[in-house]
């Protein structure tokens, strides 16, 4: 049996656990909103039309922040369409996903849904086909208490208290030619800087996210971040990162090591941001909002007929059904975000329901957990206190896409009275035994040990078999003489809580 040795030092603190790391994303795309979170005819629907079975699952998932309403959708969105009496709201064409938008769910309704789930709203403004004034109007409508035209309109629409949105995205993926109104880094940087300055004139405490590259494979990656930040550095707080991963051509080994690419992405963006900060002789640090990340089978979507010449309302789009291997990768990516908590201040798993999502629904029927639901929900529940950097001595394997990759990856968090260790085994065939030195933590017992694995790494949860893949207690986990020992199955994700 291969073996790995890990040392956890309570003094090796990276940063506090940032609760916004466990954010998610709701876009008006496919069935994420309509028949996802909102289905007035559903047996569990509340007075606003929201599915309460989905609300319960979102609570269990532990999502803390939700980015809304896009995504590509936001670059053609007129926010005014989505407020006021529902029967008067216009139906519009959404060019991003070639669908019809009824606007039956808008800002006020969505904010009430967030209250049900206990999540914070992260709002995106349209800088693709609109600009500064509509962004300021939305800010006034959302956050001003009363006594102005737009704040009083919100009150008249049935929302007396301001939404008090703190985090705002200045557009979405403005480097992408698929984006309505996409532009050069120079043009976008200037627009973002002017919009940010105006918004902070209205409210200096806002936290603003400027668009980074749509992915690390974009031809302008790096140069885009530098140029945009040279214009906007003084006015914004975060720069966004977006990354999606999938298995290519049966190369499971490279797919399981996807977290190495995410780490490279973060390193590059931080180095670029700090370079601009040094040039400006600024003491301010720009942190990262990793506000889109997930496993997404984009190639299969592009080759499908999901987007066609029809203009449909809430068509089934991007409804990936996730495997055990996908869940292991998602768990590992979340571990990487935790390990970079010194500079990753916020993250959004894209998306929340039906669309490349941990939660699936059937119209008029049940809601269920995808495989990827489990590592996210368990990590959100157990991670607390401070993130500590482990020292890992483990075998390596060579991957086609990422070079040498450690077979075992790990991260830990430590709170006053408990600790949590998160591990993945990327080995395709062998159980690996991990011994973990925890004497620095003062832990004396294993509170729980949970592993997600299956003899079939492509097993999935479906409408017909919603509980095919579930985490199981790992009975091999023992703690003796300050050493935690656990057997990690091949292609697995494990969480262990210590007291």
N, C-alpha and C positions, 0 to 999 in steps of 0.2 A: 504493500500500500504506500503510495507517495505521501510525504509528510511536509507540513509547513509549520514554521514557528513564528509566532507573532508576540511582540512585546507592547503592552499598553502602559504608557507613562502619563500619569495624571497631570504632570507639568507641561506636557507637549501640547499645549492648547493652541488650536488654530483660531477659533473665534467662538462666540456664543452661537447656539443653534438659532437660526433666524426662522421664525414661524412662516414668513412669506415664502420660504423655500418650497412649502407644500401647497403652492397655488395651482390653479387650473385655468381653464380657458373656455368660454362659451362664445361661439360665433354663430351668426345667422347663416348657417350653412347646412344643407341637407336636412336631417331630422334632429339636429342638436337641440334646437328650440322647439319646433313644432312637432308634436308627438314624442319629443324627448322629455324636456322639462315641462312643457305646456301641452295639455290635452284636455280641454274642458269637458269632453264627453267621457273621460275615463272614470271608472268607479271610485278611484282614490282622489280625484281632483278636488281642490278646495275652491273657495268662492272666487279666487282669481284665475282658476283654470289650471293651476299647477298640480302635477302629479305628486302626491305625498309619498308614494312608494319610492320615487326617485329622490325626493328630499331626504328620506331616511337613509338611502344608500350614500348620498353625498355627505351626510353627517358622519356616517361610518367611515367613508373614505378619508375624512379629515382634511378636506380642502379648505385652505385658510383665506386665499385671495383668488378672485375670479376676474380675469381679463375679459373685457366686453366692449363693443359688439363685434369685433374683428381685430386682426385678420383682414384678408383681402376684401371682405365685405365692406369694411369701413371706408374704403377709398371712393365709394360711390354713394355713401349714405348721407341722407339729409335728416339730422336728428329730430327736426321739427315734425317729421312725418309720424313719429312714434309716440307722441304725447297727445293728451286730450281724449275726448270721447272716442271709443274704439270704432263706432259705426261711421265716424267721419274720417278715419285715417285712410290715406291713399294706398292703393296697391301699386308697387313699383317693380321695375325690372332690376334684378341684381346681375350686373354684367360680370362680376367676378366668378360666379358659379352658374351662370346662365339659368336662373330660376326666378320665380315670382316671390316678392316679399309683401306680406299682408300688413305688416307693422302692428299686428295685434299684441305683440309683446314689445314694450319699449322701456325706456329708462325707469319710469316710476314703478311699473310692474316688476321689472327685474330687481330693482332695489328691495322690493318687498320679498321677493324670492330669496334674496341673499340673507335677509333677516331670518327666514325660516331655516336656512342652512348654517347660519353663524359665520358667514364669510364676508370678507372685505371687498368692495368694488374697486377695480382698476379700470379706468375708462380711457378709451382711445378716441382721438379726434381725427377728422378727415383732413389730411393735408395733401391728398392726392388730387381731388377735384374741387376742394374748397380751400379755406385759408384761415387767416387770423381772426376776422370778425365772427364767423360762425363758431370758432373755438371759444372766443370770449363770451358769446351768447350762451353756449352750452354750459360754460363755467358759471355764469350768472344764474341760469335756471337751476343748475344742480346744487350750488353751494351757498348762494346768498340767502340770508334768513328771510327777509321780507322788505317791502317798501320800494321795490323797483318793478319795472314792467314784467320782466321775465320771472323773477322770484314770486311775484304775486300771481302770475299765470300758473306756476307750479302749485301754489296753494289752492287756486281755483280748480285745478285738476285733481285735487284730493290728497295732496301731499304737503301738509303744513310745515313739517320740519325739513330743513335742508338735508341733502344726501351726504354732504361733507366728504366728498371724494378727495383723497389725498394723492393717490398715484395716477398720473395721466401719461398716456403714450402719444407722442407727437407723430401720428401717422403709423403706417405699417409697411415694412419691406419696400421702402421707396426706391431701392436699387433694382428691383425686379421688373423686367419688361412685361410680365404678366399683370402688373399692378396698374390700375387706372390712374393716370397722371404721374407715372414714374418719372424720375428726373436724375440728373447728374448729382454727384456728391456735393459739388459746389452750389448748385441751385437749391438742393434740399437743405444743406447746412445753413444757408442764409435764411431760408424760410423758417426752418426750425428755430433758429436763434431769435428771429423777430417774434415768432409766436410764443416762445418760452418767455422772452422778456416781457411781453404784453401780459401773459397769464400771471406772471409773478408780480407784476404791478398791481394786479387785482388781488392777489393773495400770495404773499411772499413765502408762505409755509408749504406750498405745493411741492410735490416730488415728481419731477418730470423725466420721462424716458425718451431719449433720442434714438432714432432707428440706426442700428448697426447693419452689417451685411445680412442678407437673407440666409446665408450659409457660408461655411468656410471654403466651399468650392467655387464661389462666385469669382469671376475674373478680376473684379475690383477689390476683393477682400484685402483688408489692411489699408490700402490707399483710401478706400471709402471711409473707414473709421477715422483715419487721420484728418482727412479734409473736413468731414462733418464736425468733428470735435474742435478743429481750429476755429470754426465759426461759432460753435454753440457752447464751448466748454464752460464759460462763465455763467451760463444760464440754466444748465441742466444738471441732473443728479446721477443719472444712470444712462448706460448705453445698452441696447438690446442685443441678444444673441438668439439665433434660431437654428436648431439642428434636428434633423430626422435621420433615423437609421433603419436599415432593413437588411435581411440576408440576401446576398447576391449569388446567383449561380451555384447554389448548394454549398457555399463557403461558410459553414456554421462557425468555424474557428475564428475567422475575422469578425463575424457578426458579434460573437460573444465578447470580443475585445473592443467594442465600439466606444467604451468609456475612455479609451486612450485618445481617440479623436476629439471627444468633448473636452478633455483636459488640455490638449493642444490648442483648441479653439479659444478656451478661456485664457490660457497663457498669452496667446498672440494679441487678443483684444486688450488685456490688461497692460501689456508692454506698450502697445500703441497709445492707449489712453494716458499712461504715465509719461510717455515721451512728449505728448502734446502739453501735458501739465508742466513738465520741466521747462519746455520751451517758453511757456507763458510765465514761468517763475511763480507758479501758483502753489499754495499749500493745500489746496482742495484735491481730493481724490474722487475720480469718477468710478462708481461701482457698476456691476453688471446686473441687468434684469434679463435672465435667461427665460424670456416670456413665451417661447414656443420650443418644446422638446418632446420627443416621443419616438416610438417605432411607427413607421408609416410605410406601407407598401405602395409608394408613389408610382413606381414603374407600372404596376398592375392597374392602378387607377388611370394612368395616362393611356394605357392600351385598351381600356374598357369603353363602353358606350354610355357611361354614367352621365356625362355631359354631352347632350346632343342638341338638335335643332328645336326641340320642344321647349316651351316656357312652362315649367311645372312648379307647383307649390310644394315645398319641402320634399323633393325627390330623395330617394335613397342614394346617398353619395358617401364615399370614403368610409364605408362600414366594415373596416378590417376586423376580422375575427382572430384573436391573438392566441398564440401557442405558449407552452411552458418556456421555450427558449426566448420568446419575446418578453415574457415576464421577468426572466432572469436578467435580460439586458436592461429593462426598465428599472429593476431594482439596483443594478450596478450604476446606471446613469444617475439615479437619485443619490446613491452613495458618493459619487463624484461631486455633485452639487454641494453636498454636505461638507466634503473635504475642502471645497473652495469657499467656505462661508466667510473667509476674511474679505473676499471681494464680490462674491455672488450674493446680492442682497435680496433677490426675489427671483422666483422661477414659476413657470406656468406649464403644467402638463397639458399638451394640446391633443385632444380636447376633452370635454367632460362626459358627454352623453352621445352615444350612437356614432358620432364622427370620430374615427381613430381614438376611441374612448374606452375608459375602464368600466363604464356602465352602459348596458344595452337595454333597449325597451322594444316591446311589440305593441303597435297601436291597439288599444282596447284590452291588452293582455299584460303579461308580467314584465318586470324589470329584473335584470340579473347582473352578476359580477363577472367581468372578463378575468382572464388569468392575471392581467397586469394590475387589476384592482388590489390584489393582496399585498405585494411588496410596498406599494404606496401607502395603503391604509395602516399597515403594521409599523412602517417607519415613522409615519406621522404621529402615531400613538406613542411609540417608545422613545423617540429621539427627544432629548431634553437637556437643558443645562449648557454644557460646552462641548464642542467637537474637539476630539483629540486625535493627533496624527499617530497611527500605528507604525511600528517598525516590522516589516514583513520579510521573512526569508522563506521563499517558496520556489518550487520548480518553475521553469518557463517553457513556453512553446513558441514556435515561429508561425506568425500569421502572414498571409499574403498581402493584406492591406495595411497592417499596423506594425509589422516587424515583430520583435520579441515582446511577448506579453506574459506577465506572471500568471500562473494557473489560478492562484488565490489572490483575491483582492479583499480589503477590509477597511472599515472605519468604525469609530466608536464615539459615543457621547457619554458624558458623566454629569450627573446632577448631584444634589446634596446627599440623597439617600439611595440612589440607584444608578446603574450604568446599563448601557445597551451596546452590543456588538453586532455589526452587520457584515456578512461575508458572502462572497460568491465563489463557486468552483467552476472555472471555465473548461476544465478537462472534459473531453467528449466521451470518455469511456470509464475512467477510474474514480473510485472513492478516494478522497484525500483526507488524511487525518490532520487536523489543526490543533496544535498546542499553543495556548495563549497565556502568557504571563500577566496576571492581573493583580499582583501583590501591591502595586502602587494605588490601585483603586480601593483597596480595603474591602472588596466584595467577599462574602462568605457563603453565598448560596445561589443556585440557579433558580430564578423565579419562573421563567418560561423559555423554551427553546423551540423554534418553529422553522420548518424547512419547506420550501416549495420546490418540488422535483417530481419527475414521473419517468417511468421506464420508456414512455413514448414522449420525446421532447417536443413533438408537434401536436400533442393532445391539446384540445380546446374546450372551452365552455360555450355551449350553444343553447338556443331556445329549447331544443329537444333534450339536451343534457347540460343544464345550467350549473351543476355541481361536479362535473367530470374532473376538474382540477381544483383542489383546495389545499391550503397549507396543512401540514401534519406535524404533530409533536415529534421532535428529534430526541429520542430516548437515549442516544449515545452521549449527550452533553452532560459532563460531570465536572465538578469543581473540587479539587483536593490539593492541599498544600500550596494554595495561591496559583494553581495552574488549572485553567479551563481546557478540557479536552473535548473535541467534537469531531465526528465523522461527517464529511461533506460529500453527498452523492455527486456524481457527474452532472454537469449542467444544472446547477442548483443555486438557490438563494436562501440564506438563513439569517434569522434574527434571534439573538439571545439576550434576555433581560437578566441582570444580576442585582442582588440585594446585599 
